[in-house]
Amino acid sequence: MKLTIIGTGYVGLVAGACFAQSGNNVICMDIDENKINKLRTGEIPIYEPGLDALVERNSKNNRLTFTTNINQAVQQSDIIFIAVGTPPEEDGSADLSHVLAVAKSIGQQMIGYKIIVNKSTVPVGTAKKVKDAVQKETTHPFDVVSNPEFLKEGGAVDDFMYPDRVIIGTSNAKVAEIMKELYAPFVRTGNPIIVMDEVSAELTKYAANSILATKISFMNEIANLCDVVGADVEMIRRGIGSDKRIGYSFIFPGVGYGGSCFPKDVKAIIRTAKEYDYDLKILESVEHVNERQKLVLIPKVLKFFKGSLEGKTLALWGLSFKPKTDDMREAPSIEIIRELHRRGAKVQAHDPVALEEARRLQIDQHATLFEDNYEALVGADGLILVTEWLDYREPDFDLIKKNLKTPVIFDGRNILNATKLKEMGFSYFGVGRH
């Protein structure tokens, strides 16, 4: 098939590369000329394991091309995916200005029938808004499909190539069959392609992410209760996770969730409900718990240093919101660094891949960034572990102890062996662990 993907962020670039890998001819279009020029030379603007090889292979085979020309992108393809950003407004609602601008451009450039697919995460009613925007610009026939993505950063390629399910929102049976044919190579093991109406498809994405965010915040609440009553959250996690109705996924306590999806999508679904005069009390609490959780280590740090961080130096490992990505959107590390800086502490930070992104976000105004995680420890009064990178799971504890002025670790992801560390002479503080 001949496809165009408009937008070359996480979703658009992964979708384009994976569709090309299954034999389609794909044009990836973006208005950012610098980004397109880099992609043409094989430079990937985001860190996503496995994506660079896919882009290189399919570019060489001429199945994947890049352009800033919207006319070419629309007219040379039969199916056009909209994969641009929908950042949150101040009130939490999704900003659809980029989506609707693209829809308008598609309408202006159409010279025949097109299937227009919303791949961006969009609130209820967006398919209709896109349809209206296109219709104002053209008399040519078209259909609008809602096809939400379910990609996790750091595993996006595998998630696209081997999806748990594919959601197709359309009321047109013929269009549904075309979309099923497009996705057939990715579901050969039997995982379902589920066809539903556009509104249900739009809400499915928000509902899925909201459930996962709820599990995280629920477990963080339990961890905080463990700190109060003296229980061990790791034992509780094992106890409840063994129940098949609950499972072990997304019940690891820590310093809260971040990234491009959960915070934005929880805010957006809350806002959507308010537009219909309905309050989503559970999700409002989920959001509140998560914001509070980002600073859950600060009281532990303050207590250890007898109430004052003035003049102290803290090493911080992990800047990205999760491992295997350089994404720092809504990352707990940002709030932790700002709070430590506000309280007079100096911060020495490391991350395996997110240092460039941290500089772009001007994190270096509040923290000194180090290329080597052990160098970040030198002269520090303690270590705060924020992101559960594999690099940090089995470090050289003797070297950590040697480099730190005080052998204390605040483990924001509970990935270290507390018993072992205490035996080695460390003071250890986790989340819901003693």
C-alpha positions in Angstrom: 0.0 0.0 0.0 1.0 3.6 -0.4 1.0 5.4 2.9 1.9 8.8 4.3 2.7 9.5 7.9 2.5 13.2 8.8 4.6 13.8 11.9 8.0 12.2 12.7 8.0 12.0 16.4 7.9 8.7 18.4 4.6 7.6 17.0 5.0 8.7 13.4 8.6 7.6 12.9 8.0 4.2 14.5 4.8 3.7 12.5 6.4 4.7 9.2 9.5 2.4 9.7 7.4 -0.6 10.7 4.8 -0.2 7.9 7.7 0.0 5.5 9.3 -3.1 7.0 6.1 -5.0 6.1 6.5 -4.0 2.5 4.5 -0.8 2.1 5.7 2.3 0.4 5.8 5.0 3.1 6.4 8.7 3.0 7.2 10.4 6.3 6.3 14.1 6.2 7.2 16.8 8.6 7.4 20.6 8.5 10.7 20.5 10.4 13.2 20.7 7.6 16.2 20.1 9.9 14.6 16.9 11.2 13.8 15.7 7.7 17.4 16.4 6.5 18.8 14.4 9.4 16.5 11.5 8.7 17.5 11.5 5.1 21.1 11.0 6.2 20.2 8.3 8.6 20.3 10.4 11.8 17.5 9.5 14.2 16.2 12.4 16.2 14.9 10.3 19.1 16.4 7.4 21.2 14.4 4.3 20.5 16.0 0.8 20.5 15.9 -0.9 17.1 14.5 2.1 15.3 17.7 3.2 13.6 18.2 -0.2 11.9 14.6 -0.2 10.6 14.9 3.3 9.2 18.3 2.5 7.6 17.2 -0.7 6.0 13.9 0.6 4.5 15.4 3.9 3.4 18.0 1.9 1.4 15.3 -0.2 -0.1 13.4 3.0 -1.1 10.3 1.9 0.8 10.8 4.7 3.3 11.3 8.3 2.2 11.2 11.7 4.0 9.8 15.0 2.8 8.6 18.4 3.9 6.3 18.7 0.8 2.7 18.2 1.9 1.5 18.2 -1.7 3.7 15.2 -2.5 2.8 13.5 0.7 -0.9 13.7 0.2 -1.2 13.2 -3.5 1.1 10.2 -3.7 -0.6 8.1 -1.0 -3.9 6.3 -0.5 -3.9 6.3 3.3 -2.7 9.3 5.3 -1.9 9.0 9.0 -1.9 12.1 11.2 0.7 11.5 13.9 1.4 15.0 15.2 1.5 16.1 18.9 -1.5 16.9 21.0 0.2 18.7 24.0 -2.0 19.5 27.0 -3.5 22.9 27.4 -3.4 24.7 30.8 -6.8 23.2 31.7 -5.6 19.7 30.8 -7.5 19.4 27.5 -5.6 18.2 24.5 -4.4 20.9 22.0 -5.8 19.8 18.7 -4.4 22.8 16.7 -1.7 20.7 15.0 -4.1 17.9 14.2 -6.7 20.2 12.7 -4.0 22.2 10.8 -2.9 18.9 9.2 -6.5 18.0 8.4 -7.0 21.3 6.6 -3.8 20.8 4.6 -4.8 17.3 3.6 -8.1 18.7 2.3 -6.4 21.4 0.3 -4.1 18.9 -1.4 -6.4 16.1 -2.1 -7.0 15.1 -5.8 -9.0 11.9 -5.1 -10.3 9.6 -2.5 -8.2 9.2 0.7 -8.4 7.4 4.0 -7.3 9.7 6.7 -6.2 8.1 10.0 -5.9 9.7 13.4 -2.9 8.0 14.9 -2.3 10.8 17.4 -3.8 10.4 20.9 -7.0 12.5 20.6 -10.1 13.1 22.8 -13.6 12.1 22.0 -15.1 13.8 19.0 -11.8 14.5 17.2 -12.7 12.3 14.2 -15.7 14.5 13.6 -13.6 17.6 13.9 -11.1 16.3 11.5 -13.8 15.3 9.1 -15.3 18.8 9.3 -11.9 20.4 8.7 -11.2 18.4 5.6 -14.7 18.8 4.2 -14.3 22.6 4.3 -11.3 22.3 1.9 -12.4 19.7 -0.7 -15.2 18.1 -2.6 -13.3 14.8 -3.0 -14.6 11.8 -1.0 -12.7 10.6 2.0 -13.1 8.6 5.3 -11.7 9.3 8.7 -10.5 6.5 10.9 -9.5 6.5 14.6 -6.5 4.2 15.1 -4.9 4.9 18.4 -1.4 3.8 19.1 -0.3 1.7 22.1 3.4 2.1 22.1 5.6 2.3 25.1 8.8 4.3 24.8 11.9 2.1 24.9 9.8 -0.8 23.4 7.9 1.0 20.7 9.2 -1.0 17.7 8.3 -4.4 19.3 4.9 -3.0 20.4 4.2 -2.0 16.8 5.5 -5.2 15.2 3.8 -7.5 17.8 0.8 -5.6 19.2 -1.5 -7.0 21.9 -4.4 -5.6 19.8 -5.1 -3.2 17.0 -8.0 -0.8 17.4 -9.7 0.5 14.3 -12.5 3.1 14.7 -14.7 3.4 11.6 -18.3 2.9 10.7 -17.4 2.0 7.1 -17.1 -1.7 6.6 -15.0 -1.4 3.4 -12.5 0.9 5.1 -12.3 -1.5 8.1 -11.3 -4.3 5.7 -8.6 -2.1 4.1 -7.2 -1.2 7.6 -7.3 -4.9 8.6 -5.3 -5.8 5.5 -2.8 -3.2 6.3 -2.3 -4.5 9.9 -2.5 -8.2 9.0 1.3 -8.8 8.9 1.5 -7.7 12.6 -1.1 -10.0 14.0 -0.3 -13.4 12.5 -0.1 -15.0 15.9 -3.7 -14.3 16.5 -3.9 -11.1 18.5 -7.1 -9.3 17.6 -7.9 -6.5 15.3 -10.9 -4.9 17.0 -13.2 -2.7 14.9 -15.5 -0.3 16.7 -17.0 3.2 16.1 -14.7 6.2 16.1 -15.8 7.6 19.5 -15.2 4.3 21.2 -11.8 4.0 19.6 -10.8 7.5 20.8 -11.9 6.7 24.4 -10.2 3.3 24.4 -6.8 4.8 24.3 -7.4 7.2 27.2 -9.1 4.4 29.2 -6.2 2.0 28.7 -3.6 4.5 29.8 -5.8 5.7 32.7 -6.1 2.1 34.1 -2.3 1.7 34.0 -1.7 5.1 35.6 -4.3 4.1 38.3 -2.3 0.9 39.1 0.9 2.9 39.5 -0.7 5.5 41.8 -2.5 2.8 43.8 0.7 1.0 44.5 2.5 4.2 45.4 -0.3 4.9 47.9 0.2 1.4 49.4 4.0 2.0 49.5 3.4 5.3 51.4 1.2 3.4 53.9 3.9 0.9 54.3 6.3 3.6 55.4 3.8 4.7 58.0 2.9 1.3 59.5 6.3 -0.4 59.0 5.3 -3.0 56.3 7.4 -4.0 53.3 5.8 -3.1 50.0 7.9 -5.6 48.1 6.3 -8.4 50.0 2.9 -6.9 49.4 3.6 -6.5 45.7 4.5 -10.2 45.5 1.4 -11.1 47.4 -1.1 -9.3 45.3 0.7 -9.7 42.0 0.3 -13.5 42.2 -3.4 -13.0 41.8 -4.1 -13.4 38.1 -6.8 -10.8 38.2 -4.2 -8.2 39.3 -0.9 -9.4 37.8 2.6 -8.0 38.3 2.6 -5.3 35.6 2.5 -1.7 36.7 2.5 -2.4 40.5 6.2 -1.4 41.1 6.1 1.6 43.6 8.5 4.5 43.1 8.6 8.2 42.5 5.7 8.4 40.1 5.0 8.1 36.4 6.0 10.6 33.7 6.5 10.7 30.0 4.4 11.8 27.0 1.4 9.6 27.6 0.2 8.9 31.1 0.3 12.5 32.6 -1.2 14.0 29.4 -3.9 11.4 28.9 -5.1 11.3 32.5 -5.5 15.1 32.3 -7.2 14.9 29.0 -9.8 12.3 30.0 -10.6 14.3 33.2 -11.1 17.4 31.1 -13.3 15.5 28.6 -15.5 14.3 31.4 -15.9 17.8 32.8 -17.0 19.0 29.4 -19.9 16.5 29.8 -20.5 17.6 33.4 -19.1 14.5 34.9 -16.3 14.2 37.5 -13.8 11.3 37.3 -13.0 11.2 41.0 -10.7 8.2 40.8 -8.6 9.7 38.0 -8.5 13.1 39.7 -7.0 11.2 42.7 -4.6 9.3 40.5 -3.2 12.6 39.2 -3.0 14.1 42.6 -1.1 11.1 44.1 1.3 11.1 41.2 2.2 14.7 41.5 2.8 14.2 45.3 4.8 11.0 44.7 7.4 12.7 42.6 8.8 14.3 45.7 8.3 11.4 48.1 12.0 11.0 48.6 12.6 14.6 49.7 11.3 14.1 53.3 13.5 11.0 53.6 16.5 13.0 52.5 15.6 15.9 54.8 15.2 13.6 57.8 18.5 12.0 57.2 20.3 15.3 57.0 18.6 16.6 60.1 16.2 19.0 58.3 18.5 21.0 56.2 20.1 20.5 52.7 21.9 23.9 52.7 25.5 23.3 51.5 24.9 19.6 50.8 25.7 17.8 47.5 23.5 15.1 46.2 24.3 12.7 43.3 21.3 11.8 41.2 21.2 8.8 38.9 18.5 8.8 36.2 17.0 11.8 34.3 14.7 10.2 31.8 11.2 9.3 33.0 11.9 5.6 32.4 14.7 3.4 31.1 15.4 2.9 27.3 14.4 6.4 26.3 15.8 9.9 26.5 12.4 11.4 27.0 12.2 13.7 30.1 8.6 15.0 29.6 7.0 15.1 33.1 10.0 13.2 34.5 10.2 13.0 38.3 13.9 13.9 38.1 13.0 17.4 37.1 10.8 18.0 40.1 13.4 16.4 42.4 16.3 18.5 41.1 14.3 21.7 41.4 13.3 20.9 44.9 16.8 20.0 46.0 18.1 23.2 44.4 15.4 25.2 46.1 16.5 23.9 49.4 20.1 24.9 48.9 21.6 21.6 47.7 24.0 21.1 44.8 23.0 18.3 42.4 25.4 16.1 40.4 23.4 14.1 37.8 23.9 11.3 35.4 21.8 9.5 32.8 23.0 6.9 30.2 21.2 8.7 27.2 19.3 11.7 28.4 22.1 14.2 29.0 21.6 16.1 25.7 17.8 16.3 26.4 18.6 17.6 29.9 20.7 20.3 28.5 18.0 21.2 26.0 15.6 21.6 28.9 18.2 23.7 30.8 18.4 21.2 33.7 22.1 22.1 33.8 21.0 25.4 35.4 20.1 23.5 38.5 22.4 20.5 38.3 25.9 19.6 37.1 25.7 16.9 34.4 28.2 14.0 34.3 29.0 11.6 31.5 30.1 9.0 34.0 27.8 7.9 36.8 30.6 7.2 39.3 32.2 10.6 38.7 28.8 12.2 39.6 29.3 10.6 43.1 32.6 12.3 43.9 32.2 14.7 46.8 28.5 14.0 47.1 26.8 13.6 50.5 24.5 10.9 49.2 23.0 9.2 46.1 19.4 9.5 44.9 18.4 6.9 42.3 15.5 8.0 40.2 15.3 5.9 37.0 15.6 2.1 37.0 18.2 1.8 34.2 19.9 -1.6 34.0 23.2 0.3 34.3 22.3 1.1 38.0 21.0 -2.3 39.1 24.3 -4.0 39.9 26.8 -1.1 40.3 30.2 -1.2 42.0 29.0 -0.6 45.6 32.6 -0.4 46.9 33.3 2.4 44.4 30.1 4.1 45.3 31.0 4.0 49.0 34.5 5.3 48.2 33.3 8.2 46.2 30.4 9.3 48.5 31.2 11.5 51.5 28.3 9.7 53.3 27.3 6.1 52.4 23.6 6.7 52.0 21.4 5.8 49.1 17.8 6.9 48.5 16.4 4.3 46.1 13.4 5.9 44.3 12.6 2.6 42.3 13.4 -0.1 44.9 15.8 -1.8 42.5 18.7 -2.3 45.0 19.2 -5.0 47.6 18.5 -3.2 50.8 19.8 -6.1 53.0 23.1 -6.3 51.1 23.6 -2.5 51.2 23.0 -2.3 55.0 25.5 -5.2 55.5 28.0 -3.2 53.6 27.6 -0.2 55.9 25.2 1.9 53.7 22.2 3.7 55.0 19.4 2.7 52.6 16.0 4.3 52.0 13.5 3.0 49.5 9.8 3.6 48.9 7.7 1.6 51.3 10.7 -0.4 52.4 12.6 -0.5 55.7 
